[in-house]
C-alpha cells in the first residue's frame, strides 16, 4: 500500500509540473503586451518599429507621368 501511495504522489507531482508552463518571451508575446517578457523598452516593445518612409520620384515625359517609389 505504501508503494501505491508513493507512486500516486509521484504521478500527481509529474502531472502538476507538466500543466504549469512559463510564458515565452518571443515576439508574439511582446506584441500581445506582456510587460515583463523582457522585450519592453522606453519607446515601447522592441519588436515594434515604425514603417520606413518611402521615397518617390515623379518624371514627366511628354504628357505621361511616371512615378517610381523605392
N, C-alpha and C positions, 0 to 999 in steps of 0.2 A: 504494500500500500504506500509505503514511503517513497518508493521509486516512481510510482504513478504520479504522486503529488509533485515530485521534483521534475518529472518530465512535463507535466502540465504547466508548472511555473516557468520552465524554460521555453515552452511553446508560446505562452502568453507574453513573455518578455520579447521574444523574437517578433511576434505579430505586432506588438506595440512599437517596436523600433522601425518596422517596415512601413507603418501607417503614417508616421510623423516624418515629413521631409522638409528640409530648409528651402527657402525661396532662392532661386538662382539670380545672380546679378548679371544678366545679359541685357542686350539692347531692348528686347521686348519688355522685360520687367521695368527698365528705366523709362520706356515710353509710356507705360501704364501709370507711372507716377509713384513708384516706391521710393521713398525719400532715403532710406538707409541702405540702398542697394550698392552704394559705393560709386555711383555714377552721377550724382547731383553736384553741380558746381555753382559758382556765384551767379552766372548768367543762365542757369537752367541745367537741364540734363546735358551730359557731354556728347550724347549721340545725336542731339537735335542741332541742326545747322540751318542758317538762313539760306535761301536759294541764291545761287550765283547770278549776278547781274548779266544780262545779255547785251552784247554789242551788235548793233545792226547798222548796216550801210545801205544807203539808197542811191542807186545810179540811174540817171535818166539817159536813155539813148533814143533820140527822136521823140516819139510820143509814148514810148514804152518805159514803164517804171519797173526796175528790178531791185528787190530788197533781199539782202543776204544777212542772216543773223548767225553769229558764232556763239 
